[in-house]
Amino acid sequence: MRALPPSPPPALPLPQFPDIAPATWEHPADAAALAAVRAVPGVDRVVAATFGRINEWTTGLRMLHDAREVTDTSHPRLFRVHREVCDALDPPMALPLFAKPMHAINAAAIGVDRPCIIIGATAEDHLPEDALRTILAHEAGHVMSGHIRWKMTLWTLLYVGWAGVAMPVSLPLLVALVAALLEWDRKSELSADRAAALVCGGPEAVCATLDQVRAEHRTVLHDHLPANPAWRDRMEWVLRSAHSLIRRHPPVDDRIAE
């Protein structure tokens, strides 16, 4: 484990927002993009046909494979930070946290009936507590905003396609819905960033964490590139170009600007 400088304790206790409404941190671009999704003809029927309990169950099974629930004994630092986040945002549902081996620092929220948060186990080794707090508050913001139903619908359409829809769907409708959901998915990150800013005392903490995570992702990318400098440069350009086409998060600079 890499030695980390200890995070300074908060000068004041973290703010708490009992019974806060998710609309408090909703970004206007998120609201507009979701309105565009809802305007796609037949979207409610497609979502109802796509998002059944079997899809939630299979997605959870896939995502929680090799994951371990975070407790005060298994991951005491993560457990404490997660509890601070939940105390601050006061979610109306339980939010179990799981740590899972991942190649890069990442986190996700899954589940509608029984939501949970998954974080890459490497995050605890590479990030200080203030960054962990930002990441966990971001994911809690997704859950409380009701984003998971739409995100899991998008996941099913992207990775399962027609097989995940229990009804006939025309190709134009499917393409229009996926395009609208992808645009909304990127904008939803801005709302979750705002939830994290509430917990962590302002946008500066969120921006610092985004920069830290971007630096760690670059390190992981370079570790997996060929040693030859010429091939290394070509492969990096190819991977970054491909990622820009399929990314489901806005570029870090855009998120910082917002």
MILO-997105 format. One record per residue (C-alpha): z, x, y. Coordinates in steps of 0.02 Angstrom, whole numbers, plus 50000, padded with zeros to 5 digits. Last residue first. Layout:
BEGIN
ZXY;...
This chain:
BEGIN
493044902451182;492524920351221;493554926751075;492674914750957;490974919951022;491404938451000;491984935150822;490314927450774;490494908950725;491074905750547;490004898250408;488834913150399;487194909950308;485894917550425;487014930450508;487574936350336;485794940150286;485534950650442;487194959850416;486774963750236;485024969850276;485604980650423;487014988250319;485794991750177;484595000850291;485955011450374;486725016250206;485025020150131;484725033050267;486505039650264;486555042150072;488305037050016;487755019549969;488735004950044;490294997449962;491615006850064;490615003350221;490764984550195;492634985650161;492914995650320;491854983550421;492884969150354;494484978050408;493824980350585;493334962050595;495074957050536;495894967450671;494744960750807;495064942850755;496934946450753;496904953250931;495914938150991;497164926150911;498644935250990;497804935051161;497434916351147;499244911451178;501004910851109;500724912750923;500964894650873;499884887051009;498564900750989;498454897050803;498074878750840;496744884550963;495944895550831;495884880350716;494924870950851;493684885250871;493444886350683;492854868350683;491334874050783;490664884250637;490914869950515;490104857750637;488494867850637;488524869350448;488894850750431;487414845950540;486224857150442;486904850950276;486704832850331;484934835050394;484404844450237;485164831150123;484374816950221;482664825350221;482814828750032;483184810649988;484824806649902;485024796549742;486884794249702;488314803949622;488044819149731;488654835749659;487094838449553;486044836149709;486704852549779;488084861949686;488374876949799;487854870749970;488144852049944;489834854949862;490414867149996;489844855150133;490844840950056;492324852850038;492204857050223;492094838750273;493644833650174;494554849350229;494364846750416;495714833350433;496434841650588;498094844950500;497224854950363;496154865250481;497654868850593;498634874950442;497224887250412;497334894150590;499234894650583;499104905350425;497884917450505;498884919050667;500524921850574;499724935150466;499124943850625;500874943450700;501604949650537;500594965650529;499004966450427;498384977950287;499524975450137;499884956950167;498044953850197;497614962250031;498324947249938;496934936550008;497624920250074;497524902849998;498204887550088;498624871050005;498144852850020;498654839549895;497614823849925;496364833450030;496284850349948;495794867450013;496294879150154;495564896550159;496034914550192;495154931250199;495464949850211;494204958050099;493994961749913;495094947249864;496584945649746;497434928849776;499014923849867;499484905349867;500354895150001;500994877449975;500734865750124;501844850350109;501234835950215;501574829450391;501284846850464;502684852250583;501654864750683;503084876750722;504124874650564;502534876350461;502094892550550;503844899650529;503804895050343;502164904350324;502924919750406;504434919350290;503394916950133;502174930650181;503604942950205;504524937850046;503004938649931;503594935549751;505444932249791;505334920649941;503874912049858;501984913349872;501084904649730;499974916349631;498084915249627;497054921849481;496014905849482;496604895349630;494884894149708;493974888849550;495274876249493;495424869249669;493544867049680;493524858649509;494924846649556;494214842349726;492514839149648;493264828449508;494264818849637;492654813249717;491824820449871;489974819149846;489764800449826;490954796249968;490184809750076;488434803350039;488894785350075;489754790050238;488274800750293;487004786850269;486084790350431;486694806450515;487714800750666;489364805750584;488774823850580;488304823250764;490024816350807;490754830950709;489764842950817;490374834750978;492194835050924;492094853350871;491224858151034;492604849351131;493934859851043;495334850050960;497024857950998;497994842651057;496884831250952;497884837850804;499354827050863;501044835550870;502444827050773;503654841250809;502884855450908;503944871050892;503774886750995;504194903050906;505904909750951;505874921251103;505444939751120;504574938250952;505044952450836;503964967850853;502784969750706;503234984550598;501934998350594;501034997050428;501045009450285;499555006850171;500005000050000;
